[in-house]
């Protein structure tokens, strides 16, 4: 079985359509945030830094490890 991932870009037709629906009043899409891949990595890095600082206050006997993996299909 081959696993395939799909990236929805910030300015894809799908994202633009949902963004317009939000502007026109859809409560669901009004609060949606469409982020770039770089924006998601930045958000993840900030969250991990905050979690690391919080866990450090608990003492030296605890540790946390978070692994994130992703694949991008090769383009032919």
Protein Blocks (a to p, Z undefined) as FASTA:
>chain_A
ZZddddddfklmklmmmmmmmmnopaklmmpccddfklmmmmmmmmmmmmmmmmmmnojk
bccdddddddddddZZ
